[in-house]
Amino acid sequence: MTLEETHGQEPLPETSDSSSSNSSSSAPSGSRMQNAGKALQELLVSSQRRGYLTAGVYESAKLMNVDPDTVAFCLLAADEEDEGDIALQIHFTLIQAFCCENDIDIVRVSDIQKLASIVGASEEAGEPRDLHCILITNPNEDAWKDPALEKLNLFCEESRNINDWVPNITLPE
């Protein structure tokens, strides 16, 4: 199965045991997604404040090529109009493959507007920022233990257990 095939799949229910409470079977999925969105927002703010955030497809690819061991987390973002951009989708496929090969957790976000409101839409020079790929780095593993990063790592691990290799996260309002 390829990443493209798994990208469009719906996640499986978290439990298949029919003896469990039916009312809670859909709740964990929604609250799990909401918690992941909050954790992602916290991680983005915290990592940007510390200077551990790299934004841009080109900048991210360059960093992964030079020093992949410092990459702790990857975020791919695309709006609906970006879905038809073949070049961007090729970059995404290559980044996803690299992340999977190097055990880097990766998620997708489909709202660049919300993402821009969290990390800022432009750089110091006033240029619009490329937010299609964001890397969270951790130059020294012992130096920075972020609880939001740990929550997202757990979320990604749980998603992989249900064959959702690049889960979509909805950022909070």
N, C-alpha and C positions, 0 to 999 in steps of 0.2 A: 504494500500500500504506500502510495506517495503522499507527500505533504499536501498536495493539491486535493487529493481524495479525502484526506482526513479533515481539511479545513472546512468543508461544507457539511460535515456530519453533525447531527444533533447529538448532544451528550446523552449517555444512557442514564436511567434513574440511578440514584445513589444506592438504593437498596432494592433487591428483588424479592425480599422476604415479605410475603403477603400477610404474615401474622403481626407485622409491626403496624403501628397506628397509621391509618390512611391519611389523616389530616396533616401529619408531619412529613409525608413523603415529598411534597412539593415545596414546603417551607425551607428546608435546608439548602436547596439549590438557589432560591432567591436570596436568602440571607447570606449564603456563602458568596454569591456574586456581589452583593452589596458590600460585604466586609472586604472583599478583594479590591473593589473600587476605592473605598476609603483608604485602605492600606497603600494602594498605588499612589493616591494623591499625597498622602503623608510622605511616602518615599521620595517622590519627585521634589517636593518642597525641601525636605531635609537634605537630599543629595545635592540639590542646586546650591543651597546655602553653604555646604561644605566644599563645593567645587568638584563634586564627583559625578557630574552630569555632562554627557557629550551628546549634542544634538546634530542631526544631519546624516543622511545616508552615506555621503562620501567621507565625512569625518569619522563616522562609526566604523566603516569598513577599514579605514586607515588605522584606527586604533586597534581593531581586532587583528589586523595583520601584524602590527608592530608588537603589541603586548596583550595577547588574548587572556593571559592569566589574571589581569586586573579587572576584567569584565565580570560583574556580579549579576547583572540582569539586563534584559533587552526588551524594549517596547517598540512595536511597529504600529504606526497610525496611518489610516487612510480613510478619507471620506468617500461617499458613493461615487463622486466624479473621478476619484483616483483609481477606482476598480478597473477602468478601461485603459489605464496607462500601462502599456506592456513593459516598458523599460523599468518602471517602478516595481511591477510585479516580479520581474526577473531579479532585481536587486533583493526584494523580499525573500524570494526563494533561496537565493545564495546565502543571505544572512541567516535564514531559518536553518539551512543545512549546516552552516558553520556553528551556530548555537547548539544544535542537537549533537554535533560531533564533539563539541568541547564542554558539554554538560552545563550550558548556560541557560537558565530559565528564560522563557520568552512568552510574551502575551501580545495580543492585538487590541487596539482601541479604534473605534470608528467615528470619533468626534474630535477632529483637530481643533475646533473652536474652543471646546472645554480645555483641551490640553494646552492651548495657547494662553488661556486665562490663568492656568496654574503656573506654567514655567516662563511665561512672557513670550509675546509674539515676535519680538525683534531683539537683536543683539545691541551692544553698546554703540556700534557704528550706525545704527538705524536701519540696517538691512533686515528684510524679513527673514525669520529663522526657519530653516527646514526642520520640521517636526515629524517627518515621516519615520524616522528611526531615532530612538533615544537609548543611550547606554548608561547604565549606572555602574560606575567603577568603584573598586575598593582596593586602593594601592597596597594596603597592608591588611591582610585578613583579620589580624588581632586588633587593629586600631579602631574599627568601626563596626559595632554590632547594632544594627537598626532593627527594632521589633517589627516594623512594617515590612522590611525585606524578608525577615523570617516568616511572616504571615504569607507573603506572596510566594516564597519558595514552597511552603506547604500547600498552598492553593495549586501551584503548578504541578506538584507531585501528585496530588489528588486527581487533577485533570488528566494527567498521563495515565493514571490507573484506570480511567474510563475511556481511554483512547482519544482524548482530546489533547493533541500535542501542542497546539498553539491556541490556547483559550482566548476568547474575547472577553474583555472586561468593560463594564460601563462605569464611567466616572460619575461621582455624585454631583448633584446640582450645586 
